[in-house]
Protein backbone atom coordinates (compact mmCIF):
# COMPACT_ATOMS: atom_id res chain seq x y z
CA UNK A 1 0.00 0.00 0.00
CA UNK A 2 1.30 3.44 -0.90
CA UNK A 3 2.23 5.76 1.97
CA UNK A 4 2.67 9.52 2.18
CA UNK A 5 6.36 9.01 3.04
CA UNK A 6 6.85 6.72 0.05
CA UNK A 7 5.03 9.05 -2.34
CA UNK A 8 6.42 12.42 -1.18
CA UNK A 9 9.75 11.44 0.37
CA UNK A 10 8.99 12.93 3.77
CA UNK A 11 6.67 12.52 6.71
CA UNK A 12 3.71 14.80 7.37
CA UNK A 13 5.14 17.94 8.96
CA UNK A 14 3.84 19.75 12.04
CA UNK A 15 3.42 23.55 11.66
CA UNK A 16 2.25 26.19 14.11
CA UNK A 17 0.11 27.65 11.29
CA UNK A 18 0.32 26.84 7.56
CA UNK A 19 3.55 26.61 5.53
CA UNK A 20 4.31 29.68 3.39
CA UNK A 21 4.39 27.99 -0.01
CA UNK A 22 2.99 24.46 0.16
CA UNK A 23 3.22 22.30 -2.95
CA UNK A 24 0.21 20.78 -4.66
CA UNK A 25 -0.59 17.51 -2.87
CA UNK A 26 1.33 18.41 0.30
CA UNK A 27 -0.29 17.47 3.64
CA UNK A 28 0.61 19.02 7.00
CA UNK A 29 -0.68 19.29 10.56
CA UNK A 30 -1.74 22.76 11.75
CA UNK A 31 -1.04 22.67 15.50
CA UNK A 32 -2.94 25.91 16.18
CA UNK A 33 -6.16 24.69 14.55
CA UNK A 34 -5.50 21.03 15.52
CA UNK A 35 -6.36 19.79 12.04
CA UNK A 36 -4.73 18.13 9.06
CA UNK A 37 -4.61 20.29 5.91
CA UNK A 38 -3.61 19.74 2.30
CA UNK A 39 -2.92 21.78 -0.82
CA UNK A 40 -4.90 20.86 -3.93
CA UNK A 41 -5.65 22.16 -7.40
CA UNK A 42 -8.66 24.48 -7.46
CA UNK A 43 -11.40 23.13 -9.72
CA UNK A 44 -14.92 24.11 -10.67
CA UNK A 45 -17.82 23.13 -12.87
CA UNK A 46 -18.31 25.21 -15.98
CA UNK A 47 -19.66 25.53 -19.51
CA UNK A 48 -17.61 25.47 -22.71
CA UNK A 49 -18.78 25.95 -26.28
CA UNK A 50 -19.31 22.83 -28.40
CA UNK A 51 -20.27 22.32 -32.03
CA UNK A 52 -23.28 24.20 -33.40
CA UNK A 53 -26.52 22.53 -34.40
CA UNK A 54 -26.97 22.31 -38.17
CA UNK A 55 -30.44 23.82 -37.74
CA UNK A 56 -30.86 26.71 -35.28
CA UNK A 57 -34.15 26.37 -33.37
CA UNK A 58 -36.01 26.86 -30.12
CA UNK A 59 -38.85 25.09 -28.24
CA UNK A 60 -36.66 22.12 -29.09
CA UNK A 61 -36.75 18.58 -27.70
CA UNK A 62 -33.60 16.84 -26.57
CA UNK A 63 -32.07 13.98 -24.61
CA UNK A 64 -28.52 13.10 -23.56
CA UNK A 65 -26.57 10.69 -21.39
CA UNK A 66 -23.47 12.93 -21.30
CA UNK A 67 -21.96 15.95 -23.04
CA UNK A 68 -20.58 13.58 -25.68
CA UNK A 69 -23.84 11.86 -26.62
CA UNK A 70 -27.01 13.87 -27.28
CA UNK A 71 -30.09 13.93 -29.51
CA UNK A 72 -31.92 17.09 -30.69
CA UNK A 73 -35.36 16.97 -32.32
CA UNK A 74 -38.33 19.12 -33.25
CA UNK A 75 -38.70 22.81 -32.41
CA UNK A 76 -39.21 26.00 -34.43
CA UNK A 77 -36.70 27.07 -37.08
CA UNK A 78 -36.24 30.21 -39.24
CA UNK A 79 -37.16 32.08 -41.31
CA UNK A 80 -40.17 32.89 -39.21
CA UNK A 81 -41.20 30.00 -37.00
CA UNK A 82 -41.52 26.74 -38.92
CA UNK A 83 -42.31 23.45 -37.22
CA UNK A 84 -39.27 21.17 -37.38
CA UNK A 85 -39.05 17.43 -37.83
CA UNK A 86 -35.24 17.61 -37.89
CA UNK A 87 -33.28 15.20 -35.72
CA UNK A 88 -29.56 15.61 -35.03
CA UNK A 89 -27.06 13.43 -33.16
CA UNK A 90 -24.12 14.85 -31.18
CA UNK A 91 -20.83 12.97 -30.68
CA UNK A 92 -19.00 15.41 -28.42
CA UNK A 93 -17.74 17.67 -31.20
CA UNK A 94 -20.31 17.97 -33.99
CA UNK A 95 -23.96 17.39 -34.83
CA UNK A 96 -25.01 15.01 -37.62
CA UNK A 97 -28.47 15.03 -39.22
CA UNK A 98 -30.22 11.66 -38.86
CA UNK A 99 -33.74 10.41 -39.62
CA UNK A 100 -36.55 12.89 -38.97
CA UNK A 101 -39.50 12.82 -36.61
CA UNK A 102 -42.70 11.47 -38.14
CA UNK A 103 -44.66 14.52 -36.93
CA UNK A 104 -42.99 17.93 -36.93
CA UNK A 105 -43.75 19.83 -33.72
CA UNK A 106 -42.47 21.89 -30.79
CA UNK A 107 -42.78 21.93 -26.98
CA UNK A 108 -43.05 18.19 -26.41
CA UNK A 109 -41.78 16.24 -23.42
CA UNK A 110 -38.41 14.49 -23.84
CA UNK A 111 -37.36 11.19 -22.24
CA UNK A 112 -34.28 8.98 -22.56
CA UNK A 113 -30.85 9.14 -24.21
CA UNK A 114 -29.34 9.66 -27.65
CA UNK A 115 -29.93 5.99 -28.54
CA UNK A 116 -33.29 5.35 -26.87
CA UNK A 117 -35.75 8.23 -26.54
CA UNK A 118 -39.40 9.32 -26.45
CA UNK A 119 -40.92 12.59 -27.66
CA UNK A 120 -44.39 13.03 -26.17
CA UNK A 121 -47.10 15.56 -27.00
CA UNK A 122 -46.27 19.06 -28.17
CA UNK A 123 -47.72 21.73 -30.40
CA UNK A 124 -48.41 21.82 -34.14
CA UNK A 125 -50.23 24.19 -36.49
CA UNK A 126 -50.64 27.88 -37.25
CA UNK A 127 -51.48 30.62 -34.76
CA UNK A 128 -51.79 29.26 -31.24
CA UNK A 129 -51.28 25.77 -32.65
CA UNK A 130 -52.94 22.51 -31.80
CA UNK A 131 -51.99 20.45 -28.75
CA UNK A 132 -50.81 16.96 -29.52
CA UNK A 133 -51.18 13.54 -27.91
CA UNK A 134 -48.84 11.87 -30.39
CA UNK A 135 -45.79 10.04 -28.97
CA UNK A 136 -42.78 8.87 -30.96
CA UNK A 137 -40.08 6.39 -29.95
CA UNK A 138 -36.44 6.60 -31.11
CA UNK A 139 -34.42 3.35 -31.37
CA UNK A 140 -31.10 4.90 -32.30
CA UNK A 141 -31.92 4.94 -36.01
CA UNK A 142 -35.58 5.77 -36.63
CA UNK A 143 -38.61 7.35 -35.02
CA UNK A 144 -41.84 5.32 -34.83
CA UNK A 145 -45.25 6.35 -33.51
CA UNK A 146 -46.27 4.52 -30.37
CA UNK A 147 -49.08 4.78 -27.81
CA UNK A 148 -50.68 8.22 -27.47
CA UNK A 149 -50.89 10.28 -24.29
CA UNK A 150 -54.21 10.17 -22.47
CA UNK A 151 -54.30 13.98 -22.44
CA UNK A 152 -53.06 16.03 -25.37
CA UNK A 153 -50.86 18.94 -24.28
CA UNK A 154 -47.80 21.06 -25.01
CA UNK A 155 -45.03 22.64 -22.89
CA UNK A 156 -44.71 19.54 -20.70
CA UNK A 157 -41.57 18.02 -19.17
CA UNK A 158 -40.31 14.46 -19.10
CA UNK A 159 -38.04 12.14 -17.15
CA UNK A 160 -36.94 8.62 -17.84
CA UNK A 161 -34.04 6.31 -18.64
CA UNK A 162 -35.06 5.16 -22.13
CA UNK A 163 -37.95 4.60 -24.56
CA UNK A 164 -39.49 1.84 -22.42
CA UNK A 165 -39.84 3.69 -19.12
CA UNK A 166 -40.66 7.32 -18.31
CA UNK A 167 -43.07 9.93 -17.06
CA UNK A 168 -44.35 13.26 -18.38
CA UNK A 169 -45.79 16.01 -16.20
CA UNK A 170 -47.22 19.50 -16.34
CA UNK A 171 -48.02 21.26 -19.60
CA UNK A 172 -50.52 23.61 -21.19
CA UNK A 173 -54.00 23.03 -22.59
CA UNK A 174 -53.60 25.88 -25.18
CA UNK A 175 -57.25 26.96 -25.42
CA UNK A 176 -58.14 28.29 -22.99
CA UNK A 177 -54.50 28.66 -21.88
CA UNK A 178 -54.11 27.08 -18.48
CA UNK A 179 -51.29 25.16 -16.80
CA UNK A 180 -51.69 21.49 -16.04
CA UNK A 181 -50.74 19.33 -13.07
CA UNK A 182 -51.21 15.99 -14.85
CA UNK A 183 -48.68 13.17 -14.62
CA UNK A 184 -48.61 10.14 -16.92
CA UNK A 185 -46.33 7.10 -16.81
CA UNK A 186 -45.10 5.03 -19.79
CA UNK A 187 -44.43 1.31 -19.28
CA UNK A 188 -43.18 0.54 -22.77
CA UNK A 189 -46.61 -0.05 -24.32
CA UNK A 190 -49.14 2.41 -22.85
CA UNK A 191 -49.61 5.52 -20.73
CA UNK A 192 -51.39 5.53 -17.36
CA UNK A 193 -52.49 8.53 -15.32
CA UNK A 194 -50.72 9.01 -12.01
CA UNK A 195 -50.97 11.40 -9.06
CA UNK A 196 -50.79 15.06 -10.01
CA UNK A 197 -48.18 17.70 -9.36
CA UNK A 198 -48.93 19.92 -6.39
CA UNK A 199 -48.41 23.05 -8.53
CA UNK A 200 -49.87 23.27 -12.03
CA UNK A 201 -47.41 24.71 -14.53
CA UNK A 202 -46.05 24.60 -18.05
CA UNK A 203 -42.64 25.13 -19.69
CA UNK A 204 -40.97 23.57 -16.64
CA UNK A 205 -37.76 21.58 -16.19
CA UNK A 206 -37.41 17.91 -15.43
CA UNK A 207 -34.80 15.29 -14.55
CA UNK A 208 -34.59 11.72 -13.29
CA UNK A 209 -36.42 8.47 -14.01
CA UNK A 210 -39.95 7.06 -14.04
CA UNK A 211 -39.73 6.20 -10.34
CA UNK A 212 -37.49 9.01 -9.05
CA UNK A 213 -37.93 12.34 -10.80
CA UNK A 214 -37.60 16.06 -10.19
CA UNK A 215 -39.88 18.84 -11.52
CA UNK A 216 -38.70 22.43 -11.18
CA UNK A 217 -39.56 26.03 -12.10
CA UNK A 218 -41.96 26.74 -15.00
CA UNK A 219 -44.87 29.11 -15.56
CA UNK A 220 -48.18 28.97 -13.68
CA UNK A 221 -50.22 31.68 -15.49
CA UNK A 222 -51.05 33.51 -12.25
CA UNK A 223 -49.07 35.12 -13.93
CA UNK A 224 -45.93 33.92 -12.17
CA UNK A 225 -42.71 32.26 -13.13
CA UNK A 226 -42.35 29.44 -10.67
CA UNK A 227 -39.56 28.49 -8.27
CA UNK A 228 -41.29 25.38 -6.92
CA UNK A 229 -39.44 22.07 -6.97
CA UNK A 230 -41.21 18.74 -6.51
CA UNK A 231 -39.82 15.26 -5.95
CA UNK A 232 -41.47 12.13 -7.45
CA UNK A 233 -41.06 8.77 -5.68
CA UNK A 234 -42.97 6.66 -8.19
CA UNK A 235 -46.31 7.35 -6.53
CA UNK A 236 -46.56 10.94 -5.28
CA UNK A 237 -45.05 14.38 -5.77
CA UNK A 238 -43.62 16.10 -2.66
CA UNK A 239 -42.71 19.77 -2.47
CA UNK A 240 -39.05 20.37 -1.62
CA UNK A 241 -36.77 23.43 -1.61
CA UNK A 242 -37.23 25.93 -4.45
CA UNK A 243 -34.83 26.98 -7.19
CA UNK A 244 -33.25 30.37 -6.59
CA UNK A 245 -34.22 31.95 -9.93
CA UNK A 246 -37.89 31.88 -10.94
CA UNK A 247 -38.07 31.07 -14.66
CA UNK A 248 -39.66 29.08 -17.42
CA UNK A 249 -38.31 27.64 -20.67
CA UNK A 250 -35.29 26.12 -18.94
CA UNK A 251 -33.52 22.77 -19.40
CA UNK A 252 -32.52 20.09 -16.93
CA UNK A 253 -30.10 17.21 -16.49
CA UNK A 254 -29.32 14.54 -13.91
CA UNK A 255 -31.31 12.60 -11.33
CA UNK A 256 -33.75 13.27 -8.52
CA UNK A 257 -30.85 13.57 -6.05
CA UNK A 258 -28.29 15.29 -8.26
CA UNK A 259 -29.57 17.59 -11.00
CA UNK A 260 -28.83 20.73 -13.00
CA UNK A 261 -31.28 23.48 -14.01
CA UNK A 262 -30.01 25.95 -16.62
CA UNK A 263 -31.14 28.75 -18.89
CA UNK A 264 -34.70 30.01 -19.21
CA UNK A 265 -36.67 33.26 -19.17
CA UNK A 266 -36.76 35.15 -15.86
CA UNK A 267 -38.38 37.07 -17.66
CA UNK A 268 -35.26 38.17 -19.55
CA UNK A 269 -33.17 35.35 -20.98
CA UNK A 270 -30.83 33.99 -18.33
CA UNK A 271 -27.76 31.78 -18.18
CA UNK A 272 -28.42 30.89 -14.55
CA UNK A 273 -27.23 27.39 -13.66
CA UNK A 274 -28.23 25.74 -10.38
CA UNK A 275 -27.28 22.33 -9.01
CA UNK A 276 -29.59 20.20 -6.87
CA UNK A 277 -27.80 18.16 -4.17
CA UNK A 278 -30.83 16.25 -2.93
CA UNK A 279 -31.79 18.98 -0.47
CA UNK A 280 -31.03 22.42 -1.89
CA UNK A 281 -30.23 24.23 -5.12
CA UNK A 282 -26.73 25.75 -5.30
CA UNK A 283 -25.79 28.48 -7.79
CA UNK A 284 -23.12 27.47 -10.32
CA UNK A 285 -21.31 29.00 -13.30
CA UNK A 286 -23.74 30.52 -15.82
CA UNK A 287 -24.26 29.50 -19.41
CA UNK A 288 -22.22 31.65 -21.75
CA UNK A 289 -25.19 32.32 -24.04
CA UNK A 290 -28.19 33.51 -22.04
CA UNK A 291 -31.26 31.89 -23.61
CA UNK A 292 -34.66 30.31 -23.09
CA UNK A 293 -36.58 27.42 -24.65
CA UNK A 294 -33.45 25.31 -25.03
CA UNK A 295 -32.99 21.56 -24.53
CA UNK A 296 -30.41 19.54 -22.66
CA UNK A 297 -29.57 16.46 -20.68
CA UNK A 298 -26.81 14.37 -19.13
CA UNK A 299 -25.55 14.31 -15.57
CA UNK A 300 -24.24 16.82 -13.05
CA UNK A 301 -20.69 15.89 -14.07
CA UNK A 302 -21.26 15.78 -17.84
CA UNK A 303 -24.21 17.73 -19.26
CA UNK A 304 -25.14 19.54 -22.44
CA UNK A 305 -27.44 22.41 -23.47
CA UNK A 306 -28.34 23.30 -27.05
CA UNK A 307 -30.63 25.43 -29.18
CA UNK A 308 -33.01 27.98 -27.68
CA UNK A 309 -33.87 31.60 -28.21
CA UNK A 310 -32.07 34.91 -27.52
CA UNK A 311 -33.42 37.51 -29.87
CA UNK A 312 -33.31 34.89 -32.58
CA UNK A 313 -33.12 31.12 -33.08
CA UNK A 314 -29.96 29.67 -31.53
CA UNK A 315 -27.67 26.92 -32.86
CA UNK A 316 -25.10 27.15 -30.05
CA UNK A 317 -24.18 24.10 -27.96
CA UNK A 318 -22.58 24.29 -24.54
CA UNK A 319 -20.98 21.43 -22.60
CA UNK A 320 -20.91 21.23 -18.80
CA UNK A 321 -18.02 19.50 -17.04
CA UNK A 322 -16.73 19.37 -13.47
CA UNK A 323 -13.23 19.19 -11.99
CA UNK A 324 -12.06 21.79 -14.49
CA UNK A 325 -8.88 23.40 -13.12
CA UNK A 326 -9.28 27.14 -12.67
CA UNK A 327 -6.67 29.82 -12.45
CA UNK A 328 -6.53 32.94 -10.34
CA UNK A 329 -5.74 36.64 -10.75
CA UNK A 330 -3.46 38.37 -8.25
CA UNK A 331 -3.02 42.12 -7.96
CA UNK A 332 0.43 43.41 -8.93
CA UNK A 333 2.04 46.82 -8.65
CA UNK A 334 0.47 49.65 -10.65
CA UNK A 335 1.80 51.15 -13.84
CA UNK A 336 3.57 54.52 -13.59
CA UNK A 337 1.13 56.09 -16.04
CA UNK A 338 -2.64 55.65 -15.91
CA UNK A 339 -3.81 54.83 -19.45
CA UNK A 340 -5.92 52.72 -21.79
CA UNK A 341 -5.88 51.61 -25.44
CA UNK A 342 -2.35 50.32 -24.87
CA UNK A 343 -0.11 48.13 -26.99
CA UNK A 344 1.14 45.16 -24.98
CA UNK A 345 3.78 42.47 -25.58
CA UNK A 346 6.05 40.02 -23.78
CA UNK A 347 5.40 37.53 -21.01
CA UNK A 348 3.85 37.54 -17.54
CA UNK A 349 7.23 38.33 -15.99
CA UNK A 350 8.75 40.54 -18.71
CA UNK A 351 6.21 42.76 -20.46
CA UNK A 352 6.21 45.88 -22.60
CA UNK A 353 3.52 48.61 -22.55
CA UNK A 354 3.62 51.02 -25.49
CA UNK A 355 1.54 54.14 -26.07
CA UNK A 356 -2.07 54.56 -25.06
CA UNK A 357 -4.35 57.36 -23.92
CA UNK A 358 -3.04 58.98 -20.77
CA UNK A 359 -5.28 61.67 -19.27
CA UNK A 360 -3.43 64.98 -19.31
CA UNK A 361 -0.27 63.56 -20.84
CA UNK A 362 1.19 62.51 -24.20
CA UNK A 363 0.70 59.16 -25.94
CA UNK A 364 4.31 58.18 -26.47
CA UNK A 365 4.93 56.72 -22.99
CA UNK A 366 6.47 53.27 -22.65
CA UNK A 367 7.10 51.04 -19.64
CA UNK A 368 8.61 47.62 -18.98
CA UNK A 369 7.53 45.05 -16.37
CA UNK A 370 10.05 42.76 -14.62
CA UNK A 371 7.61 40.53 -12.79
CA UNK A 372 7.38 42.88 -9.81
CA UNK A 373 7.47 46.52 -10.90
CA UNK A 374 6.95 48.75 -13.91
CA UNK A 375 9.83 50.98 -15.03
CA UNK A 376 9.36 54.00 -17.29
CA UNK A 377 11.64 53.83 -20.33
CA UNK A 378 12.35 56.25 -23.15
CA UNK A 379 9.31 57.51 -25.03
CA UNK A 380 8.41 56.33 -28.48
CA UNK A 381 9.19 58.70 -31.33
CA UNK A 382 5.52 58.74 -32.37
CA UNK A 383 2.79 59.00 -29.77
CA UNK A 384 -0.20 56.77 -30.48
CA UNK A 385 -3.14 54.91 -29.04
CA UNK A 386 -5.02 51.91 -30.44
CA UNK A 387 -1.84 50.48 -31.91
CA UNK A 388 -0.22 47.23 -30.83
CA UNK A 389 3.14 45.72 -29.98
CA UNK A 390 5.01 42.43 -30.25
CA UNK A 391 8.32 40.96 -29.16
CA UNK A 392 10.01 41.36 -25.78
CA UNK A 393 11.22 44.00 -23.33
CA UNK A 394 14.64 44.07 -25.03
CA UNK A 395 13.56 43.44 -28.62
CA UNK A 396 10.14 44.96 -29.16
CA UNK A 397 8.08 46.25 -32.07
CA UNK A 398 5.26 48.85 -31.99
CA UNK A 399 3.05 49.58 -34.99
CA UNK A 400 -0.11 51.36 -36.11
CA UNK A 401 -2.40 53.41 -33.92
CA UNK A 402 -4.04 56.80 -33.84
CA UNK A 403 -1.58 59.70 -33.46
CA UNK A 404 -2.02 62.57 -30.99
CA UNK A 405 -5.00 64.72 -31.88
CA UNK A 406 -6.59 61.95 -33.93
CA UNK A 407 -8.17 63.22 -37.10
CA UNK A 408 -6.88 60.38 -39.23
CA UNK A 409 -3.19 61.36 -39.17
CA UNK A 410 -0.48 58.89 -40.04
CA UNK A 411 -1.33 55.48 -38.60
CA UNK A 412 1.40 53.49 -40.31
CA UNK A 413 4.39 54.22 -38.06
CA UNK A 414 6.52 51.26 -36.95
CA UNK A 415 9.26 51.42 -34.31
CA UNK A 416 11.66 48.90 -32.79
CA UNK A 417 12.73 48.88 -29.13
CA UNK A 418 16.11 47.60 -27.92
CA UNK A 419 15.44 47.82 -24.20
CA UNK A 420 16.53 51.46 -24.07
CA UNK A 421 15.57 53.40 -27.18
CA UNK A 422 12.95 53.41 -29.91
CA UNK A 423 13.97 53.55 -33.58
CA UNK A 424 11.73 54.31 -36.53
CA UNK A 425 11.73 51.62 -39.21
CA UNK A 426 9.70 50.90 -42.35
CA UNK A 427 6.00 51.71 -42.07
CA UNK A 428 2.94 49.55 -42.46
CA UNK A 429 1.56 49.50 -46.00
CA UNK A 430 -1.91 50.33 -44.68
CA UNK A 431 -2.05 52.71 -41.73
CA UNK A 432 -4.78 51.94 -39.22
CA UNK A 433 -5.80 52.00 -35.59
CA UNK A 434 -7.49 49.34 -33.46
CA UNK A 435 -5.36 46.75 -35.24
CA UNK A 436 -3.83 43.82 -33.38
CA UNK A 437 -0.53 42.01 -33.70
CA UNK A 438 1.65 39.18 -32.42
CA UNK A 439 5.10 37.69 -32.87
CA UNK A 440 8.66 38.90 -32.43
CA UNK A 441 10.75 41.91 -33.47
CA UNK A 442 11.80 40.04 -36.62
CA UNK A 443 8.68 37.98 -37.33
CA UNK A 444 5.29 39.57 -36.61
CA UNK A 445 1.77 39.75 -37.96
CA UNK A 446 -0.59 42.77 -37.91
CA UNK A 447 -4.29 42.19 -38.61
CA UNK A 448 -7.60 44.02 -38.64
CA UNK A 449 -8.22 47.59 -37.55
CA UNK A 450 -9.84 50.70 -38.93
CA UNK A 451 -10.40 51.67 -41.69
CA UNK A 452 -9.38 48.34 -43.29
CA UNK A 453 -10.61 45.64 -40.91
CA UNK A 454 -9.67 42.55 -42.93
CA UNK A 455 -6.14 43.61 -43.92
CA UNK A 456 -3.22 41.47 -42.79
CA UNK A 457 0.47 42.32 -43.04
CA UNK A 458 3.55 40.21 -42.27
CA UNK A 459 6.79 41.68 -40.85
CA UNK A 460 10.15 40.02 -41.62
CA UNK A 461 12.38 42.25 -39.55
CA UNK A 462 12.76 44.86 -42.30
CA UNK A 463 9.52 45.33 -44.21
CA UNK A 464 5.78 44.78 -43.96
CA UNK A 465 4.19 42.71 -46.75
CA UNK A 466 0.48 42.53 -47.44
CA UNK A 467 -0.79 38.93 -47.24
CA UNK A 468 -4.20 37.24 -47.40
CA UNK A 469 -7.06 38.96 -45.58
CA UNK A 470 -8.96 37.62 -42.60
CA UNK A 471 -12.21 35.84 -43.43
CA UNK A 472 -14.13 38.36 -41.32
CA UNK A 473 -12.85 41.91 -40.98
CA UNK A 474 -12.43 42.99 -37.35
CA UNK A 475 -11.11 45.78 -35.21
CA UNK A 476 -10.40 46.02 -31.48
CA UNK A 477 -10.05 42.27 -31.13
CA UNK A 478 -6.99 40.52 -29.69
CA UNK A 479 -4.14 38.36 -30.95
CA UNK A 480 -1.74 35.72 -29.65
CA UNK A 481 1.18 34.17 -31.48
CA UNK A 482 4.90 33.53 -31.60
CA UNK A 483 5.66 34.47 -35.22
CA UNK A 484 4.25 35.61 -38.56
CA UNK A 485 3.44 31.99 -39.44
CA UNK A 486 1.44 30.90 -36.39
CA UNK A 487 -1.02 33.30 -34.79
CA UNK A 488 -4.58 33.57 -33.52
CA UNK A 489 -7.09 36.45 -33.78
CA UNK A 490 -10.21 36.50 -31.59
CA UNK A 491 -13.12 38.78 -30.74
CA UNK A 492 -13.48 42.34 -31.97
CA UNK A 493 -16.49 42.30 -31.78
CA UNK A 494 -18.23 38.93 -31.54
CA UNK A 495 -16.98 35.44 -30.75
CA UNK A 496 -15.21 34.54 -34.01
CA UNK A 497 -11.69 33.12 -33.79
CA UNK A 498 -9.35 32.67 -36.76
CA UNK A 499 -5.95 30.98 -36.94
CA UNK A 500 -3.11 32.08 -39.24
CA UNK A 501 -0.60 29.57 -40.69
CA UNK A 502 1.60 31.99 -42.60
CA UNK A 503 -0.53 31.85 -45.75
CA UNK A 504 -4.22 31.77 -44.88
CA UNK A 505 -6.72 32.44 -42.12
CA UNK A 506 -8.95 29.56 -40.98
CA UNK A 507 -12.05 29.90 -38.83
CA UNK A 508 -11.82 27.80 -35.67
CA UNK A 509 -13.94 27.43 -32.53
CA UNK A 510 -15.44 30.63 -31.14
CA UNK A 511 -14.91 32.44 -27.88
CA UNK A 512 -17.56 31.73 -25.27
CA UNK A 513 -18.01 35.47 -24.64
CA UNK A 514 -18.31 37.71 -27.68
CA UNK A 515 -16.59 41.06 -27.07
CA UNK A 516 -14.31 43.77 -28.37
CA UNK A 517 -11.52 45.82 -26.78
CA UNK A 518 -10.07 42.74 -25.09
CA UNK A 519 -6.41 41.76 -24.68
CA UNK A 520 -4.58 38.61 -25.67
CA UNK A 521 -1.51 36.68 -24.65
CA UNK A 522 0.11 33.38 -25.50
CA UNK A 523 0.60 31.50 -28.73
CA UNK A 524 -1.18 29.69 -31.54
CA UNK A 525 -2.07 26.62 -29.44
CA UNK A 526 -2.12 28.03 -25.90
CA UNK A 527 -3.60 31.48 -25.40
CA UNK A 528 -5.46 33.82 -23.07
CA UNK A 529 -8.36 36.20 -23.82
CA UNK A 530 -8.65 38.86 -21.12
CA UNK A 531 -11.28 41.48 -20.25
CA UNK A 532 -13.32 43.25 -22.93
CA UNK A 533 -16.12 45.63 -23.81
CA UNK A 534 -18.59 46.50 -22.48
CA UNK A 535 -16.52 46.54 -19.31
CA UNK A 536 -19.64 46.64 -17.15
CA UNK A 537 -20.61 43.11 -18.19
CA UNK A 538 -17.52 41.58 -19.86
CA UNK A 539 -14.65 43.44 -18.25
CA UNK A 540 -13.61 40.58 -15.96
CA UNK A 541 -14.00 37.71 -18.43
CA UNK A 542 -11.04 35.40 -18.94
CA UNK A 543 -10.84 32.46 -21.32
CA UNK A 544 -8.08 29.97 -22.04
CA UNK A 545 -7.39 28.43 -25.48
CA UNK A 546 -5.96 24.90 -25.66
CA UNK A 547 -5.46 24.78 -29.41
CA UNK A 548 -9.02 23.56 -30.03
CA UNK A 549 -11.58 25.29 -27.80
CA UNK A 550 -11.93 28.24 -25.46
CA UNK A 551 -12.82 27.61 -21.80
CA UNK A 552 -14.03 30.13 -19.24
CA UNK A 553 -11.63 30.71 -16.37
CA UNK A 554 -11.31 32.90 -13.28
CA UNK A 555 -12.34 36.52 -13.72
CA UNK A 556 -10.16 39.60 -13.28
CA UNK A 557 -10.53 41.45 -10.00
CA UNK A 558 -11.17 44.83 -11.68
CA UNK A 559 -13.48 45.02 -14.70
CA UNK A 560 -11.87 46.87 -17.63
CA UNK A 561 -11.54 47.07 -21.39
CA UNK A 562 -8.80 48.46 -23.69
CA UNK A 563 -6.00 47.30 -21.42
CA UNK A 564 -2.72 45.73 -22.47
CA UNK A 565 -1.99 42.02 -22.33
CA UNK A 566 1.07 39.77 -22.25
CA UNK A 567 1.85 36.09 -21.81
CA UNK A 568 3.77 33.22 -23.39
CA UNK A 569 0.94 30.67 -23.08
CA UNK A 570 -2.31 30.03 -21.22
CA UNK A 571 -0.64 29.19 -17.91
CA UNK A 572 0.54 32.71 -17.02
CA UNK A 573 -0.61 36.11 -18.18
CA UNK A 574 -0.58 39.81 -17.42
CA UNK A 575 -3.28 42.45 -17.86
CA UNK A 576 -2.50 46.13 -17.27
CA UNK A 577 -4.11 49.53 -17.55
CA UNK A 578 -7.49 49.91 -19.22
CA UNK A 579 -10.71 51.62 -18.32
CA UNK A 580 -14.25 51.13 -17.14
CA UNK A 581 -15.55 54.42 -18.49
CA UNK A 582 -15.22 57.06 -17.21
CA UNK A 583 -12.54 55.62 -14.87
CA UNK A 584 -9.05 54.89 -16.27
CA UNK A 585 -6.84 52.48 -14.32
CA UNK A 586 -3.10 51.94 -13.74
CA UNK A 587 -3.87 48.50 -12.25
CA UNK A 588 -1.85 45.38 -13.02
CA UNK A 589 -3.13 41.84 -12.54
CA UNK A 590 -1.22 38.56 -12.89
CA UNK A 591 -2.87 35.32 -14.01
CA UNK A 592 -1.76 31.86 -12.86
CA UNK A 593 -3.43 28.76 -14.28
CA UNK A 594 -4.47 25.83 -12.13
CA UNK A 595 -4.32 27.77 -8.89
CA UNK A 596 -4.00 25.72 -5.70
CA UNK A 597 -5.98 26.14 -2.53
CA UNK A 598 -5.80 24.83 1.04
CA UNK A 599 -8.38 22.38 2.37
CA UNK A 600 -8.95 20.89 5.80
CA UNK A 601 -9.05 17.10 6.07
CA UNK A 602 -11.96 15.83 8.13
CA UNK A 603 -10.91 13.22 10.71
CA UNK A 604 -14.40 12.62 12.11
PyMOL commands that set and color helices and strands:
alter all, ss='L'
color gray80, all
select helices_A, chain A and resi 4-8+535-538
alter helices_A, ss='H'
color red, helices_A
select strands_A, chain A and resi 13-15+27-30+35-41+43-49+61-66+69-73+76-77+82-83+87-90+95-98+109-112+117-124+130-138+143-146+157-162+165-169+183-186+191-194+205-208+213-216+229-232+237-240+251-254+259-262+273-276+281-284+295-298+302-306+317-325+328-332+343-346+351-354+366-369+374-377+384-385+388-391+396-399+402-403+414-417+422-425+436-439+444-447+456-459+464-467+478-483+486-490+497-500+505-508+519-522+527-530+542-545+550-552+564-569+572-576+579-580+583-584+588-592+596-601
alter strands_A, ss='S'
color yellow, strands_A
deselect
rebuild
show_as cartoon
